[in-house]
Amino acid sequence: MSIKVRFIDSHGNAVEGAGEPGQSLLELGQALGLPLEGTCEGQMACSTCHVIVGAEWFDKLAEASEEEEDMLDFAAGVQRTSRLSCQIGLTPELDGITVEVPAEAHDMQRM
């Protein structure tokens, strides 16, 4: 079963894709060419995969760990529904989720 995800890029454009259960939101976003660097490769040692989760989806996610909250303190443009995309695993309950890539996001590996 594929899980549909709608990313809103920093220019307000929708980029839609589908991932598999267990795949991280970071992996899908990178596969779609979005500027989600993920420097630490999902080890929660950076904040380069920061996304803003649609408010209607935020409460459907597992609660952020203290470590994730600490990393979000280093992210630019943090909002109430900010999360690290490496910590969001795709599940059937998230089918149709919308997340925004902050305007401050830059993938230094693609520059």
DOTI-33828 format. One record per residue: chain; x, y, z of N, C-alpha, C, O in turn; residue number from 1. Coordinates in steps of 0.1 Angstrom, whole numbers. Atoms other than C-alpha are relative to their C-alpha. Layout:
N
SITE  ch     nu     nv     nw    cau    cav    caw     cu     cv     cw     ou     ov     ow    i
SITE   A      X      Y      Z      X      Y      Z      X      Y      Z      X      Y      Z  NUM
...
! end
This chain:
111
SITE  ch     nu     nv     nw    cau    cav    caw     cu     cv     cw     ou     ov     ow    i
SITE   A      8    -12      0      0      0      0      9     12      0     17     14      9    1
SITE   A     -7    -13      0     14     34    -10     -7     10      8    -19     10     10    2
SITE   A      5    -11     -8     10     64     13      3     13     -7     14     16    -10    3
SITE   A     -1    -13      7      3     97     -4      4     11      9     -1     12     20    4
SITE   A     -5    -11     -8     22    127      8      0     12     -9      4     12    -21    5
SITE   A      0    -12      7     18    163     -3      9     10      7      7     14     18    6
SITE   A    -10    -10     -5     48    186      2     -3     13     -6     -7     14    -18    7
SITE   A      1    -13      5     45    223     -2     14      6      1     20      7     12    8
SITE   A    -14     -5     -1     79    237    -12      0     15      4    -10     21      7    9
SITE   A     -2    -14     -5     93    271     -2     -6     11     -9     -7     22     -5   10
SITE   A      6     -9      9     77    287    -32    -15     -1     -1    -22      5     -8   11
SITE   A     14      3      0     42    274    -24     -5    -10    -10    -17    -12    -11   12
SITE   A      4     11     10     42    247    -51     -2    -13      7      6    -17     16   13
SITE   A      3     13     -5     27    214    -43      8    -11     -8      9    -11    -20   14
SITE   A     -7     12      6     49    183    -49     -6    -12      7     -5    -14     19   15
SITE   A      6     11     -5     31    151    -45      8    -13     -3     14    -14    -13   16
SITE   A     -7     13      2     45    116    -40     -6    -10      8    -16     -8     16   17
SITE   A      6     12     -8     38     82    -25     12     -8      5     22    -11     -3   18
SITE   A    -10      8     -6     59     62     -2     -5    -13      6    -18    -15      5   19
SITE   A      4     13     -5     58     28     14      0      1     16      7      8     22   20
SITE   A      0      1    -15     49     20     51     14     -2      5     21    -11      0   21
SITE   A    -13      2     -7     80     24     73     10     10     -6     20     13      0   22
SITE   A     -9    -10      6     97     48     49     -1     13      7    -12     17     12   23
SITE   A      1    -13     -7    106     81     65     -4     11    -10     -2     10    -22   24
SITE   A      4    -12      8     92    114     53     12      6     -6     11     11    -18   25
SITE   A    -13     -5      6    128    125     48      4     -7    -13      7     -1    -23   26
SITE   A     -4      8     12    136     97     24     -9      3    -12     -4      4    -23   27
SITE   A      9     -3     11    105    104      3      2     14     -5      3     16    -17   28
SITE   A     -2    -13      4    111    141      3     13      2     -8     14      9    -18   29
SITE   A    -12      0      8    147    136     -9     -2     -7    -13      4     -2    -23   30
SITE   A      3      6     13    135    112    -36     -7      9    -10     -6      7    -22   31
SITE   A      8     -9      8    112    139    -48      8     13     -4      3     22    -11   32
SITE   A     -9    -11      3    141    164    -50     -2     12      8      2     23      4   33
SITE   A      3    -11     -9    130    186    -21     13      3      8     21     -6     10   34
SITE   A    -12     -4     -7    157    206     -2      0     -5     15      1      4     24   35
SITE   A     -1      6    -13    157    183     28     13     -7      1     14    -19     -3   36
SITE   A    -14      5      0    194    177     34      2    -12      8      7    -22      3   37
SITE   A     -2     12     -9    193    152     63     14     -3      2     18    -15      0   38
SITE   A    -15      2     -2    230    157     70      3    -12      8     13    -19      5   39
SITE   A     -4     11    -10    230    132     99     -6    -13     -4     -5    -23      3   40
SITE   A      6     12      5    211    106     78    -10     -6     10    -10    -18     11   41
SITE   A     10      5     -9    183    103    103      4     -3     14     -4    -10     21   42
SITE   A     -5      4    -13    204    100    134     -4     11     11      0     10     22   43
SITE   A      5    -10     -8    187    131    149     12      8      7     12     11     19   44
SITE   A    -11     -8     -5    220    150    152      1     13     -7     11     21     -6   45
SITE   A      1    -13      7    210    180    130    -15      3     -1    -24     -4      4   46
SITE   A     14     -4      2    179    198    120     -3      4    -15    -12     12    -18   47
SITE   A      0     -3     14    184    199     82    -12     -7     -7    -13     -5    -19   48
SITE   A     12      6      6    152    179     76    -13      5      6    -23     -2      5   49
SITE   A     12     -6     -6    128    202     94    -11      3    -10     -9      8    -21   50
SITE   A     12     -3      8     93    204     80    -11      5     10    -10      3     22   51
SITE   A     11     -5     -8     61    220     92    -12     -8     -4    -16     -8    -16   52
SITE   A     11      9      3     33    195     94    -14      8      0    -16     16      9   53
SITE   A     13     -6      0     -2    205     85     -7     -1     13     -7    -12     19   54
SITE   A      6      0    -13    -22    214    116     -9    -12      2    -10    -18     13   55
SITE   A     10     11     -1    -49    188    108      7    -14      1      0    -24      5   56
SITE   A     -7     12      0    -22    161    107      9     -1     12     13    -12     16   57
SITE   A    -10      0    -11      0    171    136     -3    -10     12      5    -17     17   58
SITE   A      4      8    -11    -20    153    163      0    -15     -3     -2    -23      6   59
SITE   A      0     14      4    -19    121    143     14     -7      1     15    -19      0   60
SITE   A    -13      5     -1     18    118    147      3     -4     14     -3      1     24   61
SITE   A     -5      3    -13     36    101    176      6     13      6     12     21     -2   62
SITE   A     -6    -12     -7     48    127    201     15      0     -3     22    -10     -3   63
SITE   A    -14     -2      3     82    141    194      8     -3     13      3      0     24   64
SITE   A     -9      3    -11    110    129    217      7     12      5      7     22     -2   65
SITE   A     -8    -11     -5    130    152    239     12      3     -9     15     15    -11   66
SITE   A    -12     -2      9    160    147    216     -5      8    -13      2     17    -18   67
SITE   A      5     -7     12    139    158    186     -4     14      3      0     23     -5   68
SITE   A      3    -13     -4    126    188    204     12      9      2     13     20     -2   69
SITE   A    -13     -7     -2    162    198    213      6      3    -14     11     14    -16   70
SITE   A     -5     -3     13    172    195    176     -8     11     -7     -3     19    -15   71
SITE   A      9    -10      6    142    216    165      4     14      5      1     24     -2   72
SITE   A     -5    -13     -5    157    244    187     10      6     -9     12     19     -9   73
SITE   A    -10     -5      9    184    247    161     -5      3    -14      2      9    -23   74
SITE   A      5     -2     13    161    248    131     -5     14     -2    -10     21      7   75
SITE   A      5    -14      3    152    281    113    -15     -2     -4    -19    -11    -10   76
SITE   A     14     -1      4    116    290    109     -9    -10      7    -20    -14      2   77
SITE   A      8     10     -8    102    266    136    -13      6      3    -15     18      7   78
SITE   A     14     -3     -4     65    267    142     -5    -11     10      1    -20     13   79
SITE   A      6     10    -10     41    249    166      0    -14     -5      1    -23      3   80
SITE   A      1     13      6     37    220    142     13     -5     -7     12    -13    -16   81
SITE   A    -13      5      6     74    216    133      4    -13      5      2    -17     16   82
SITE   A     -6     13     -3     90    182    132     12     -3     -9     14      4    -19   83
SITE   A    -11      5      8    121    165    119     -6    -11     -9    -11    -21     -4   84
SITE   A      5     10      9    111    145     88      6    -13      1      0    -23     -3   85
SITE   A     -7     13     -2    136    118     96     -7     -8     11     -5    -20     12   86
SITE   A      6      7    -12    115    110    127    -15     -4     -3    -22     -9      6   87
SITE   A     13      3      4     82    106    108      0    -12    -10      3    -10    -21   88
SITE   A      1     12      8     76     71     95    -13      0     -6    -23      2      0   89
SITE   A     13      0      7     49     67     69     -8    -12      5     -3    -23      6   90
SITE   A      9     11     -4     19     47     81    -13      3     -8    -16     14    -12   91
SITE   A     12     -2      6    -15     41     66     -9     12      5    -16     18     -2   92
SITE   A      8    -11     -7    -30     67     91      5     13     -6     -3     23     -4   93
SITE   A     -5    -13      5     -9     94     74     -2      1    -15      3     11    -21   94
SITE   A      3     -1     14    -22     87     39     -6     14     -3    -17     17      2   95
SITE   A      5    -13      4    -27    122     24      6     11      8      2     23      6   96
SITE   A     -6    -10     -8     -6    141     49      6     11     -9     11      9    -20   97
SITE   A     -6    -11      7      5    176     39     11      6     10      8      8     22   98
SITE   A    -11     -7     -8     39    191     51      6     11     -9      6     10    -21   99
SITE   A     -6    -11      7     56    223     42     15      0      3     19     -2     14  100
SITE   A    -15     -2     -2     93    227     36      2     15      2     -1     23     -6  101
SITE   A     -2    -14     -3    103    260     53      9      7    -11     17      1    -17  102
SITE   A     -7     -8     10    116    288     31     15      0      3     23      2     -6  103
SITE   A    -14      0     -4    149    286     50      7    -13     -3     19    -13     -2  104
SITE   A     -6     13      3    155    250     39      9      1    -12      5      7    -23  105
SITE   A    -10      0     11    186    246     17      8    -13      1     12    -17     12  106
SITE   A     -7     12      0    202    214      7     14      3     -6     16      4    -18  107
SITE   A    -13     -4      4    239    222      6      7    -10     -9     16     -7    -16  108
SITE   A     -6     11      8    247    189    -11     -4      2    -15      2     -3    -24  109
SITE   A      5     -2     13    227    201    -42      4     14     -6      1     17    -17  110
SITE   A     -4    -14      4    243    236    -45     12     -1     -8     17     10    -13  111
! end
